[in-house]
Amino acid sequence: MPKDAAVEEFAGLVRALKARDGRSYEALGRRLSVSASTLHRYCSGATVPEEFAVVDRLALLCGADEEERRALEAAWTRADGARRPAAPEPGAEPEPVSEPAPTPEAAPAPAPEPVHARVPDLPPARRGRRWGWPGLVCGALAVVGAVTLGVVLLPGKARERAVEPPVPLTWTVASDLWKNGCGHTYLVERTPPPPPEAADARSWAVAQGAVDGGETLVRVSVQGRGAAAVVLQALHVRVVERGAPLPWAAYRTDDGCGGAVTPRRFEVDLDRPRPVARSLDGYDASGQEGRTLPAVSFPYAVSAAEPEELLVSAGAAGCDCRWYLELEWSSQGRWGTVRIGDEDGAPFRTSGAKGRPVHGYDSVERAWITGQESGQSG
């Protein structure tokens, strides 16, 4: 690939990431610890970053998946090589350099000039001092060959990346919650066994290949790693895959219970082209007088001694969506974004359930029945 084409290919991928995110050069630069002008030079192709780490952080910030990040690293490698001076090709013979004629020394008795090495008619034994230049060439070729072999065998180790300190916060995820602890709707391809207890919901759902029907509830517990405060700046939703709702039947595990407390939460409409996490108040009706539970308002500080729980309710009616949460943070002059998936690090998954046959479990008959069979609507 021509040099200019390799650089332009890399710059085009960086521009696409920036356009996908939608933030300004200045806003993205702050999160990457580079200036707005430097980021602009990356996007225009005027500069190729010395290290891939900054580009990889940009890819993560803009929601690139593993395949996109691998393609981006390959393009950066080509562009980086195109900007460096070309190394001499192995096996190329350098042009011989003529040796200067030795200057005869003044002496009482003239000595024969040491020019035997350049007399063609002398036997090979008299040319023993000509080994120096070919030996130097062979040594250079051996070094080039060893370096080339190392690059081929260890492509990922050819250039050491800077080791970055860990993010100053940690989090845990619970993604198989039931609303008010009472029940949940799952989409399942085949008739499942009896519904589980709430504590066993995740293992039951994984064993059945079940998908959240209509709504996914996620609780994220966030805290700092040390005494220093970590400021949570914003919570974003990143949909990484979108398809038609699953054509499976719906199975409801609830038994009609309810709760007096509606917790404060973030609501997400996954059917929107760019879903937004909207912070909503909660309400506690357990006392004689109800009281409002104020919504989480960003920015919000956490530390090791002061954690915070974020409850997210994500709904879908017209898609089978796989999605992540992305939490922006800053602390002691550093900032960044962490991507949050389920307990295994995979994206959350929510599928619309509208129009699907809804089954409830009849504990007397020990069987799943539809709303029509029980005389109730679903």
N, C-alpha and C positions, 0 to 999 in steps of 0.2 A: 504494500500500500504506500503511495507517495506520502512524503512527510506532511505536507499541508493537509492532505485528506485525513490522515490519522489524527492530527490535532483538531480539525474541524469536527470529526466524528465524536471525539471526546467532549468538545465544547457543546455540541448539540445535545448530548445526553444530559450534561449539567444544566443547560438552559431548560430542558424539558422538566427536570426535577424542580427547578425554581418556579416554573410556570404552574406546575401541578400544585405546589404548596400555596402560592398566591401571596406570600408575604414579600415585603420589600427587601432590597439588598441589605439595608441597614439592619432590619429585624433579624434576618437569617444570619448575617455576619456576627451579630452579638452572640447568637447561640452556638456559632462555630469558632468563636474566638479569633476571627479575622475581620479586617476592615471591609466596608462596603465596596470600596474601589478594588480591593484584591478579589473579592467574590465576582465582581463585574468582569475583571480580566479573565477569570476562569471561564465565565459564560461566553465571552467574546472570542476566546482562543488566543488572546494575547499572551497568556501565561499558563503553563502547565504546573500544577502543584508538585513540590519536591517529594511529598509523601502522599500515599493514598488515604491515610487515616482521616484527613479533613474531608475528603470527598465521601468516604464511607459514612462519616457522621451526618453529612448532608443528606445522603440517601436514606438513612434511618429516620432523620427528622422529617423527610418528605414522604415517608411511607413506602419506600421501595421494598419489594420482596427479595428473597434470596437469589432468584434467577436474575433479576435486574441488577443486583449488586455485583454478581459475578460478571455480567456483561460490562458493567461500568468499570470494574477493575481491569478487565482485558483491554478495554479501550484506553484506559489511563496508561497501561503498560506500553501500548503501541505509541501513544502520543509522547510519553516520557522518553522512549527510545528515539523517536523522531527528532526531539529537541536536543539530544546529546550528540557530540561529534562521533562520526563513524569510526569504529575500530578497524585496524588493518586486517584484511582477510587472512586467515591461516593458510600457509602454503605459498604465499606470495613472496618471491625472491626479491630482495632489495638490489638495487642497481649497485654494481661494484664501484668502490671508491678507489681511485688511483692513489697509490702510495707515493708520498713525496720522495724524491731522490735524496739519499743520505748525503750529508755534507762531509767531505773528507777532512779528517783532522790533520792539522799541520804536524809533521813529525820529521825527525832527521832522516829516517829511512822510509820511503813511501811504501804503504801497505796496499794490497789489492783491494779494490772497492767491493763491499759486500752486496753485489748485485746478482749473485748466483740464483737467487729465488726467482728472478725474472728472465733467466736464460732458458729458452725452450729446449735446447738440446741436452741439457744435463739430465742425468737419471733421476727417478722419483725420490731416491734416498736423499738427494741433496736439497729437496724441497720440503723438508720436515717442518719448517717454521710457518707454513701456510695454513695450519689447522685452526688458527684463532677465529677468523671470520665465519667459516661454516659451523664451528662449534657454538658460536654466539647465536647464530640463526636457529640451530636445532634447540638450544635452550629456550629461546623465546617462544618457539612453536610449542614446546612442551608445556610452558606456563599457560599460553593461550588455550591449549587443549584441555588442561585441567580445569581452568575457570569455566570454559564452555560446558564441560561435562557436569560441573557442579550446578550451573544454572539450569541445565536440562533435567537433572535428577531432583533438584530441590527448587522448583520455581517459586514456591511460596516463601522461601528463606533467602532469596536473592537480595532482598532489601529489608533490613530490620526496621520495624515500625516502633514509633515512640510508645512507651508504656504509659498509659493514662491512669491517674488515680481513680478508684471506684467512685460511683455516684454516692453522695452523702446521705442517701435515704434507702430504706428497704420497705418492702410491702408483701402482704399475703392476700390471697384471692379465695373467695368462696363463690362459685358460679352456679351451684345447683340449689338455690334458695327457693322456698315456697312462700307465696304471698301470705303475710301474717303468720307464717309457720303452719298454714293449714293444708295447702295443696298446690298442684301445678298441672299444666296441660302439656303432654308430650305427644309428638308425632312418631308413630312406630310402624314399620313396614309390615310386621306380622304380629298376631295377637300375643301380648306379653304375659308373663306370670302375674300373680296378684301384686298390687302396688306395695311399695316399700314403706318403711317408716321414714320420716324426714331425714334422720341422720344417715340413712343408707341410700339416699336418693342418687348420689353420684355413681356409686358402684352399680346400682340397678340400671341407670340410664346408659352407662357405658356398655354393660353386658347386652342390652337390647338394641344398641345402636340408635337410641332414641334422640330426637332433636327437640329443643324447646319450641312449643307451638304458640305463636302469637306474641310471647313475651319472654324475655330473659332477665332475671334479677341477679345482679352481681354486687358483692360487697368487697371493697378494697380497703384494707387496713394499712395505713401509711404512717411511718415514723422515721425520725432521723437516726443516723448511726451513732451520733455523739451528742454532746451538750449544745453544740452550735445549732442555731435555728436554721431550718430549711424552709424556704418560702415556696409554697405551691402557687404557681402563677395562673394556670389554666388547665382545663380538662377537655381533650378533643376526642372525637370518634373517627376511626379510620376504617372504612369498609374496603376489604381487600378482594372480595369475590361476591358477585351478585347473580342470582339465577331465579328461575321461576319457582314458586312455592312447591314444596314436596306434595305429591299426590297421596300421602299416607293418611290413615285414619288417626283421629285424635283420641287420647286416653287421659281422663282427668282423675287425679289421685286425691282430690279434696273430698271432705265429708260435710261441707256446708258451714264450717266454723268461720268465725270472724274475729276481728281484733278491734280494740278501742283506740289504738294508736296508729296513726298514719305517719310513718317516719319521714323526715326530710330526705330529699332524694334528688337525683338528676334524671330527667326523663329524656329519652332519645327516640326520635322517629326514624327508623332505619329505611323507610320508603323514600325519604327525601334524597335528592342527588348528593347533597353534602350534609349529612346528619350533624346536628349540634346538640351538645349536652346542656340542657336547660335546668338551672338550679331552682327547685321548688320548695316552699315551706312544707312542714309536716303539721300534724294536729294531734293533740292528746285529749281524748274525750273521757279518760278514765276517772277524773275527779268530778266534783260537783259542778265546777265551772271548767269548760274546756279551755285549753291554752294552745297558742300557736308555737310551733317549733321552728325557729328562724332557719332559712336555707343557708347552706354553706356559701360564703361569699369569697371569691378570689380577689386579691392574693390572701393566702391563709398559711400561717406558720405552724410547723410541726418540729418536734425534736425527739430525742430518745425518751424523755420523760413525759412528753405531751403528744401522743399519737392522735390520729384522726381516722374516722371511718367514713368512706364515701359509698353511698348506696346508689346504684345505677339501675334504672328500669328502662330496658330497650325493647320497643315494640315493632312488629313487622306484620303487614297484612298482604302486601303484594310482592314479596321477594323471599328467597332463601338466601340470607345474608351471612357472610363470615366477616367478623369485625374485631378490631382491637380498640383499647383505650390508650391514649397518649397523654401523659402527665408532664407538664412543663414545670421546672423547678429552678431555683437559684439559691446560692449559699456562698458567702465569703468570697465574692468576686467571681464565682464560677456559675455557669448555668447550663442547662441541657434539657433533654426530653427522654423519658423512659417509656417504652412500649409495654403494655400490660395485657397479657392473654389469660387463658384459663389456668388451672392448677398445673397443667403440663406445658404451659407456654404456647399452646396452640390458640388460634383465633376462636372467639366465642361464635356460636352459630344459633341463629333464630330464623324460623320459617313461618310464613303466614299459614293460618289454619282455618281461614274463613271458608265455609261451605263444606268442610270435611265432616264425615259422620263422627259424632262425639260419643265416646263410651265412658260409662261410670262403672265402678265395681260394686256388685251386689254381694255383700258379705254373707247373706243367708244362703243364696244359691251358689256362692263361691264361683262367680263367673262375671265376665264383662258383659254389660248389656247397654244398648243404645237408649237415648232419651225416649224414643217412641216405645220401646219395649217396657220401660219402667213407668210409662204414663206421664213423664215429665219432659219438658223441652230442654234441648241442650244449649 
